[in-house]
Amino acid sequence: MSRSKVLLQVTGSIAAFKAATLASLMTDADVDVQCVMSEGARNFLGESTLEGLTRRPVQSDLFESGRAHDHINLADWADLLLLYPASANHITRLRAGLADDLMGCLFLANNFRKPYWIAPAMNSNMLAHPAVTEALATLGSWGCRILPTGEGRLACGEIGYGRLLEPEQIFELIRQELG
Ligand SMILES: Cc1cc2nc3c(=O)[nH]c(=O)nc-3n(C[C@H](O)[C@H](O)[C@H](O)COP(=O)(O)O)c2cc1C
């Protein structure tokens, strides 16, 4: 897995802190990790944490000067694109093909030449809503790998599905994928 390249895209879930652990596990295994944060993710996790762990500046601005083509280039650069955690908002946005942010453009630019994994994390009612279940089914039919959620106590206090796959679990799947 050494020197493999993973694009770790973090969206606005209370579980976003787990992306820091995953970034750390991957960099310890000599994986090159480039993080992209959504607008929502910034409410839950500091950019400096991810930059410090990966030793690469976090990207989030589609229109950042000097990075005009990164919405295409990063999809070419990565061996694996991962949405961890994937918010309901971003799952439904990707299904709609919206391209008004960096993640939306990267999703379309990837064109399924590289593995694209989605790890949902949300309240169980949100996860069961047809807007989300249908979006996940469509994204799966397009070639994305939809990762399972865990069952247990959620941040909102409810018990049910929607817990983000633990960093150690997804790290093991990444290790298997990238060999
Ligand atoms: C405390 C709190 C926790 C949240 N947790 C989640 C979550 O786990 N999953 C989710 O899909 N949305 C969650 N949301 C809502 C998202 O943060 C919101 O939809 C946001 O716009 C998502 O932005 P993004 O998709 O651009 O990252 C939460 C909101 C709050 C206030």
The ligand as a Gaussian input file, in Angstrom:
#p B3LYP/6-31G(d) Opt

LIG

0 1
 C      -24.619000      18.760000      15.362000
 C      -24.907000      18.356000      13.943000
 C      -24.580000      17.090000      13.531000
 C      -24.842000      16.680000      12.225000
 N      -24.512000      15.415000      11.849000
 C      -24.817000      15.005000      10.599000
 C      -24.507000      13.670000      10.215000
 O      -23.951000      12.870000      10.967000
 N      -24.830000      13.299000       8.953000
 C      -25.432000      14.148000       8.061000
 O      -25.700000      13.737000       6.941000
 N      -25.715000      15.426000       8.408000
 C      -25.420000      15.868000       9.652000
 N      -25.707000      17.158000      10.000000
 C      -26.251000      18.083000       8.985000
 C      -25.140000      18.521000       8.026000
 O      -24.035000      19.048000       8.738000
 C      -25.682000      19.550000       7.018000
 O      -26.617000      18.907000       6.177000
 C      -24.600000      20.182000       6.205000
 O      -25.188000      21.122000       5.321000
 C      -23.821000      19.177000       5.380000
 O      -22.856000      19.866000       4.640000
 P      -21.917000      19.221000       3.552000
 O      -22.650000      18.097000       2.917000
 O      -21.607000      20.335000       2.641000
 O      -20.706000      18.792000       4.250000
 C      -25.449000      17.586000      11.309000
 C      -25.750000      18.873000      11.737000
 C      -25.495000      19.248000      13.028000
 C      -25.854000      20.652000      13.456000

